[in-house]
């Protein structure tokens, strides 16, 4: 096991007497997503509540943003498969780490961490195990579905990010309902202080959506809705902010944008580090439901963000290939919101 990143020595000294929480996540490779950002925020805040934190990850290289400012010690344990000789050696390294670092709680995120690291934790140590469930199995294959059912009794607690996810844990994975709690993502208003929106020329209205470019995010719904809006609102422009994690889907979106005649009104912004500034340059944030995933907590989170900025928030339900309609949740310009909502029907 390699200590990849260390915070300031003062962190280690100040938190040495606290109970030790090890957060295990499959990857912190670039670009990191929303789940990984929640993990980093959790690691930075837990010392305020009397816990010492370390992070363990299996895949590199670690994101540059994380390397620049690690919230806690971050360890790298290479794991390419959970079913070969190297996995057995890695299990011994993890066992030794849990013992030598006096780990009291192991909290896991995503499949390899839940199943492999969770099993090693329960078999080789007395640490409590918490599974953190952020979706309804969108990345699982058959072996994962089987393993989650077989090991359903293994975790001491399960933290689900939404009620629908909790229901999935109980009904599909067959976890004891008494073990499963719903804990929604939080939002720190201090980090989202209002900033002025950028001035517009010629009545331009900019509509954006946010999320890594993957099929599961359903950005094609937004593109098709944009085409309908563009027919009635020539002043509207559009963008998607998010790194292209699925090259085939990214190319599909580019082709779709071109075929729908949106090339000069639509741009793919790529990964955006300063999300607040990006939203400040937009007038409307479109929120569309992804494929096979619960978007309830994300909708609430983005609604909070819209309340902290001069931004209109609309929702594009995935009820048809066109997204069917836009729902509005706006604090300002309700008439304009209805106008753009009706254009996407």
C-alpha positions in Angstrom: 0.0 0.0 0.0 1.5 3.3 -1.1 0.9 6.6 0.8 0.1 8.7 -2.2 -0.7 12.1 -0.7 -0.3 13.6 2.8 -1.9 16.8 4.1 0.0 19.2 6.4 1.7 17.6 9.4 -0.5 19.8 11.6 -3.6 17.8 10.5 -2.0 14.5 11.6 -1.0 16.0 15.0 -4.4 17.6 15.7 -6.4 14.5 14.9 -4.2 11.7 16.2 -6.5 10.9 19.2 -9.7 10.8 17.2 -11.4 7.5 16.1 -10.1 6.6 12.7 -12.4 6.4 9.7 -11.1 4.9 6.4 -13.0 5.9 3.3 -12.6 3.5 0.5 -13.4 4.6 -3.1 -12.7 2.7 -6.3 -11.1 5.6 -8.0 -10.1 9.3 -7.6 -8.7 9.5 -11.2 -9.3 12.6 -13.3 -12.0 13.8 -13.9 -13.7 13.2 -10.5 -17.4 13.2 -10.4 -20.1 14.3 -7.9 -19.7 11.2 -5.7 -16.0 11.7 -5.4 -16.4 15.4 -4.5 -18.8 14.4 -1.8 -16.2 12.0 -0.4 -13.6 14.8 -0.4 -16.0 17.1 1.4 -16.9 14.4 3.9 -13.1 13.8 4.6 -12.6 17.5 5.2 -15.5 17.9 7.6 -15.3 14.8 9.7 -12.5 16.1 11.9 -14.8 18.9 13.0 -17.0 16.2 14.5 -14.2 14.3 16.2 -13.0 11.8 13.6 -9.7 11.2 12.0 -9.9 10.3 8.3 -7.9 8.5 5.6 -8.9 7.7 2.0 -7.9 4.5 0.1 -8.3 4.2 -3.6 -7.6 1.5 -6.1 -7.1 3.2 -9.4 -4.9 6.1 -10.5 -3.6 8.6 -11.4 -5.2 10.7 -8.8 -7.0 13.9 -10.0 -4.7 17.0 -10.1 -7.2 19.0 -8.1 -7.1 16.3 -5.3 -3.3 16.2 -5.5 -3.0 19.9 -5.1 -5.0 20.0 -1.8 -5.7 16.6 -0.2 -8.2 16.9 2.7 -6.5 14.0 4.5 -3.9 11.2 4.0 -4.7 9.4 0.7 -3.4 5.9 0.1 -3.1 4.0 -3.2 -3.6 0.2 -3.3 -3.4 -1.1 -6.9 -6.3 -3.5 -7.5 -7.1 -4.7 -11.1 -9.2 -7.6 -10.1 -10.8 -9.0 -7.0 -10.3 -12.6 -8.2 -6.5 -13.1 -8.7 -3.3 -13.5 -6.7 -2.7 -9.8 -6.6 -6.0 -9.3 -4.9 -5.0 -11.8 -2.2 -1.8 -9.8 -1.6 -3.7 -6.6 -1.5 -6.1 -8.1 1.1 -3.1 -8.7 3.4 -1.9 -5.1 2.9 -5.4 -3.8 3.8 -5.6 -6.1 6.8 -2.3 -4.8 8.1 -3.4 -1.2 7.5 -6.6 -1.6 9.4 -4.6 -3.0 12.3 -1.6 -0.7 12.3 -3.7 2.4 11.9 -6.4 1.4 14.4 -9.3 1.9 12.0 -12.6 2.0 13.7 -15.0 2.5 10.8 -14.6 1.7 7.1 -17.0 3.5 4.8 -17.1 2.3 1.2 -18.2 3.9 -2.1 -19.0 2.0 -5.3 -18.8 -1.7 -6.2 -15.2 -2.8 -5.7 -15.0 -0.9 -2.4 -18.3 -2.3 -1.1 -17.7 -5.9 -2.0 -13.9 -6.5 -2.0 -12.8 -4.0 0.7 -16.0 -4.6 2.7 -15.4 -8.4 2.8 -11.7 -8.0 3.7 -12.7 -5.5 6.5 -15.3 -7.9 8.1 -13.2 -11.0 7.8 -9.9 -9.6 9.1 -10.8 -6.8 11.5 -13.3 -5.6 14.1 -13.9 -2.3 12.3 -17.5 -1.3 11.6 -18.5 -1.3 7.9 -20.7 1.3 6.2 -21.8 1.0 2.6 -22.6 4.3 0.8 -25.1 3.8 -2.0 -25.4 6.6 -4.5 -27.4 5.0 -7.3 -29.6 2.0 -8.2 -26.9 -0.2 -9.7 -26.3 1.7 -13.0 -22.7 0.4 -13.2 -23.3 -3.2 -12.1 -22.8 -6.3 -14.1 -24.2 -9.8 -13.2 -21.4 -10.7 -10.8 -22.1 -7.5 -8.8 -25.8 -8.1 -8.6 -25.2 -11.6 -7.3 -22.5 -10.5 -4.8 -24.6 -7.7 -3.3 -27.4 -10.2 -2.5 -25.0 -12.8 -1.1 -23.3 -10.3 1.1 -26.4 -8.4 2.1 -25.9 -9.1 5.8 -22.3 -7.9 5.8 -22.5 -4.1 6.3 -23.3 -2.7 9.8 -25.1 0.2 8.2 -26.0 1.4 4.7 -26.3 5.1 3.8 -28.5 5.7 0.8 -28.5 9.1 -1.0 -32.3 9.1 -1.6 -35.4 7.2 -0.7 -35.6 5.5 -4.0 -32.0 4.2 -3.5 -32.9 3.0 -0.1 -35.9 1.2 -1.5 -33.6 -0.4 -4.1 -31.2 -1.6 -1.4 -34.1 -3.2 0.5 -36.1 -4.7 -2.4 -33.3 -5.7 -4.8 -30.2 -6.2 -2.7 -32.4 -7.6 0.2 -30.7 -5.7 2.9 -32.4 -5.5 6.3 -34.5 -2.3 6.3 -33.3 -1.5 9.8 -29.8 -1.1 8.5 -30.5 1.3 5.7 -30.7 5.1 6.3 -31.3 7.9 3.9 -28.8 10.7 4.0 -29.1 13.4 1.3 -26.2 15.3 -0.2 -25.6 18.6 1.6 -24.9 22.0 0.2 -22.8 24.7 2.0 -24.4 28.1 1.3 -21.1 29.7 2.2 -19.6 28.2 -0.9 -22.4 29.5 -3.1 -22.6 33.2 -2.2 -24.6 35.0 -4.9 -22.6 36.5 -7.8 -23.9 38.9 -10.4 -25.0 37.3 -13.7 -23.2 38.4 -16.8 -24.8 41.1 -19.0 -26.5 39.9 -22.2 -26.6 41.5 -25.6 -29.4 41.4 -28.1 -31.7 39.7 -25.7 -29.7 36.4 -25.7 -30.8 33.7 -23.2 -28.3 31.0 -22.3 -29.6 27.6 -21.2 -27.1 25.1 -19.7 -27.1 21.7 -18.1 -24.4 20.1 -16.0 -23.1 16.5 -15.7 -20.3 14.3 -17.1 -21.0 13.2 -20.7 -22.1 9.6 -20.3 -25.1 7.8 -21.7 -26.6 7.3 -18.3 -26.8 11.1 -17.9 -29.2 11.4 -20.8 -27.9 14.6 -22.3 -29.5 13.7 -25.7 -32.8 14.6 -24.0 -31.5 18.1 -23.4 -30.2 18.4 -27.0 -33.6 17.4 -28.5 -35.4 19.8 -26.1 -33.0 22.5 -27.2 -33.9 21.9 -30.8 -37.6 22.5 -30.0 -36.9 25.6 -28.0 -34.7 27.0 -30.8 -37.6 26.9 -33.3 -39.5 29.5 -31.3 -36.7 31.3 -29.5 -33.9 32.4 -31.9 -32.2 34.2 -29.0 -31.6 31.0 -27.1 -28.1 29.4 -26.9 -27.2 26.2 -25.1 -24.3 24.4 -23.4 -23.4 21.2 -21.6 -20.8 21.4 -18.8 -19.1 18.1 -18.1 -16.1 16.0 -19.0 -16.5 13.5 -21.8 -16.2 10.2 -20.1 -17.9 8.2 -22.9 -16.3 9.0 -26.2 -18.9 7.2 -28.3 -21.7 9.1 -26.6 -19.8 12.4 -26.9 -19.5 11.8 -30.7 -23.2 10.9 -30.8 -24.1 14.2 -29.1 -21.9 16.1 -31.6 -23.6 14.4 -34.5 -27.1 15.0 -33.0 -26.3 18.7 -32.4 -25.2 19.1 -36.1 -28.1 17.1 -37.5 -30.6 19.3 -35.5 -29.1 22.5 -36.9 -27.7 23.7 -33.5 -24.0 23.9 -34.3 -23.7 27.6 -34.0 -26.0 27.8 -30.9 -24.7 24.9 -28.8 -21.3 24.2 -27.3 -19.9 21.4 -25.2 -18.0 23.2 -22.4 -16.1 20.1 -21.1 -15.0 19.8 -17.5 -15.7 23.0 -15.5 -13.7 23.7 -12.4 -15.6 26.8 -11.4 -19.2 25.8 -11.5 -20.5 28.9 -9.8 -19.0 31.1 -12.5 -20.4 28.9 -15.2 -23.9 29.1 -13.8 -23.6 32.9 -13.3 -23.0 33.2 -17.1 -26.2 31.3 -17.7 -29.9 32.3 -17.4 -31.5 28.8 -17.1 -30.3 25.6 -15.7 -32.0 22.5 -17.3 -32.1 19.5 -15.1 -33.0 16.2 -16.9 -33.5 12.8 -15.4 -30.9 10.3 -16.3 -31.3 6.6 -17.3 -31.9 4.0 -14.6 -30.9 6.4 -11.9 -32.6 8.2 -9.1 -32.3 11.9 -9.6 -34.4 13.1 -6.6 -31.4 14.2 -4.4 -29.7 15.9 -7.3 -32.9 17.8 -8.2 -33.1 19.1 -4.6 -29.4 20.0 -4.6 -29.6 22.0 -7.9 -32.8 23.7 -6.7 -30.9 24.9 -3.6 -28.1 26.2 -5.9 -30.6 28.1 -8.0 -31.9 29.8 -4.9 -28.3 31.0 -4.2 -27.8 32.5 -7.7 -29.8 34.6 -10.2 -30.6 31.4 -12.1 -33.8 29.8 -13.4 -34.1 26.1 -12.9 -36.2 23.8 -15.1 -36.6 20.1 -15.3 -36.7 17.9 -18.4 -38.4 14.5 -17.3 -37.3 11.6 -19.5 -40.8 10.4 -20.4 -40.2 10.3 -24.2 -37.3 10.7 -26.6 -38.0 14.4 -26.6 -38.0 14.7 -22.8 -41.7 15.7 -23.4 -41.7 19.0 -21.4 -39.8 21.3 -19.1 -41.0 21.9 -15.5 -40.1 25.2 -14.0 -38.9 26.0 -10.5 -38.0 29.6 -10.8 -37.9 32.5 -8.4 -37.9 35.1 -11.2 -39.4 35.7 -14.6 -42.2 33.1 -14.3 -43.7 34.2 -17.6 -40.4 33.7 -19.4 -40.1 30.3 -17.8 -43.5 29.2 -19.0 -42.6 30.4 -22.4 -39.5 28.2 -22.6 -41.2 25.3 -20.9 -44.1 25.3 -23.5 -41.5 25.3 -26.3 -40.2 21.9 -25.3 -43.5 20.2 -25.2 
